[in-house]
Amino acid sequence: MAPVAAPAKKTAAKPAATPAASDADIAAAKSSGKVWVNLDSKVYHKSGRWYGKTKSGKFMTEDEAKAAGYKAAQSE
């Protein structure tokens, strides 16, 4: 009897990690009114300590963030 191959493991599709934004990117996003979305926590930041600094995130408008299901950070 031939050996049976193990089924292939499924990996969850997760957005590619986006490194923290550069200072120039942060300044441009702030001036255009964009928020920083943390892709892992599903929270967006309008300013403050984590704006453009989380390991996995991206800039978008606040309306886009809300429509995609992200919630505003409570400390802002």
C-alpha beads as a LAMMPS data file, in Angstrom:
LAMMPS data file: protein, C-alpha beads

76 atoms
75 bonds

1 atom types
1 bond types

-500.0 500.0 xlo xhi
-500.0 500.0 ylo yhi
-500.0 500.0 zlo zhi

Masses

1 110.0

Atoms # bond

1 1 1 0.000 0.000 0.000
2 1 1 1.405 3.412 -1.008
3 1 1 1.937 6.046 1.689
4 1 1 -0.686 8.784 1.802
5 1 1 0.577 12.350 1.535
6 1 1 -0.464 14.726 4.292
7 1 1 -2.928 17.397 3.170
8 1 1 -1.429 20.778 2.412
9 1 1 -1.685 23.264 5.252
10 1 1 -3.873 26.259 4.623
11 1 1 -2.541 29.647 5.575
12 1 1 -4.794 32.565 6.294
13 1 1 -4.631 35.310 3.724
14 1 1 -3.291 38.324 5.575
15 1 1 -2.300 41.683 4.147
16 1 1 1.421 42.043 3.641
17 1 1 3.088 43.866 6.495
18 1 1 3.670 47.490 5.655
19 1 1 6.560 49.060 7.509
20 1 1 6.041 52.238 9.504
21 1 1 5.748 55.319 7.324
22 1 1 8.568 57.791 6.776
23 1 1 8.438 61.250 8.350
24 1 1 7.696 62.733 4.905
25 1 1 4.815 60.286 4.353
26 1 1 3.400 61.116 7.790
27 1 1 3.578 64.869 7.149
28 1 1 1.887 64.492 3.747
29 1 1 -0.871 62.278 5.163
30 1 1 -1.546 64.640 8.076
31 1 1 -1.790 67.621 5.746
32 1 1 -4.313 65.770 3.573
33 1 1 -6.388 64.670 6.585
34 1 1 -5.702 60.929 6.350
35 1 1 -5.728 58.478 9.237
36 1 1 -3.277 55.641 9.924
37 1 1 -4.985 52.248 9.966
38 1 1 -3.419 49.462 12.031
39 1 1 -4.144 46.382 9.914
40 1 1 -3.647 43.994 12.844
41 1 1 -5.787 45.668 15.517
42 1 1 -8.413 47.132 13.147
43 1 1 -8.020 50.537 14.846
44 1 1 -7.241 53.838 13.133
45 1 1 -5.298 56.774 14.510
46 1 1 -5.905 60.428 13.638
47 1 1 -2.719 61.582 15.370
48 1 1 -0.595 60.733 18.357
49 1 1 2.023 58.189 19.258
50 1 1 0.981 55.417 16.848
51 1 1 0.165 57.582 13.794
52 1 1 2.267 56.069 10.994
53 1 1 4.275 53.964 13.447
54 1 1 2.660 50.535 13.804
55 1 1 4.334 47.529 12.179
56 1 1 1.459 46.824 9.819
57 1 1 -0.645 49.707 8.579
58 1 1 -1.529 52.174 5.871
59 1 1 -2.979 55.631 5.324
60 1 1 -6.546 56.187 4.141
61 1 1 -9.357 58.659 4.663
62 1 1 -11.408 58.355 7.827
63 1 1 -14.496 57.528 5.748
64 1 1 -12.610 54.714 3.980
65 1 1 -11.419 53.374 7.342
66 1 1 -14.954 53.367 8.768
67 1 1 -16.384 51.741 5.619
68 1 1 -13.733 48.996 5.877
69 1 1 -14.769 48.267 9.471
70 1 1 -11.948 49.985 11.349
71 1 1 -12.691 51.732 14.654
72 1 1 -11.207 54.971 15.973
73 1 1 -8.575 54.673 18.695
74 1 1 -10.124 55.386 22.077
75 1 1 -7.273 57.539 23.367
76 1 1 -7.680 60.178 20.653

Bonds

1 1 1 2
2 1 2 3
3 1 3 4
4 1 4 5
5 1 5 6
6 1 6 7
7 1 7 8
8 1 8 9
9 1 9 10
10 1 10 11
11 1 11 12
12 1 12 13
13 1 13 14
14 1 14 15
15 1 15 16
16 1 16 17
17 1 17 18
18 1 18 19
19 1 19 20
20 1 20 21
21 1 21 22
22 1 22 23
23 1 23 24
24 1 24 25
25 1 25 26
26 1 26 27
27 1 27 28
28 1 28 29
29 1 29 30
30 1 30 31
31 1 31 32
32 1 32 33
33 1 33 34
34 1 34 35
35 1 35 36
36 1 36 37
37 1 37 38
38 1 38 39
39 1 39 40
40 1 40 41
41 1 41 42
42 1 42 43
43 1 43 44
44 1 44 45
45 1 45 46
46 1 46 47
47 1 47 48
48 1 48 49
49 1 49 50
50 1 50 51
51 1 51 52
52 1 52 53
53 1 53 54
54 1 54 55
55 1 55 56
56 1 56 57
57 1 57 58
58 1 58 59
59 1 59 60
60 1 60 61
61 1 61 62
62 1 62 63
63 1 63 64
64 1 64 65
65 1 65 66
66 1 66 67
67 1 67 68
68 1 68 69
69 1 69 70
70 1 70 71
71 1 71 72
72 1 72 73
73 1 73 74
74 1 74 75
75 1 75 76
